Amino acid sequence: MANMPSIAKSLKEKFCQGDNTHCARYVVLKALGKEKVPGNLFPNDENEAKKVISKG
């Protein structure tokens, strides 16, 4: 997400600010901790978040 700052900002605003229960990054953070959140995980990618969590 670092190479797409405008897209990342827009997605973060929609999924992560306010009610962040649908933010894929937040879901992984709560399940596994900050260090396990992939840098390339988009806030709207709930399927990938589930994969990350299942791998622990």
Buried (B, 14 or more C-beta within 10 A) or exposed (E): BEEEEEEBEEBBEEBBEEEBEBBBBBBBBBBBEEEBBBEEBBBBBBEBBBEBBEEE
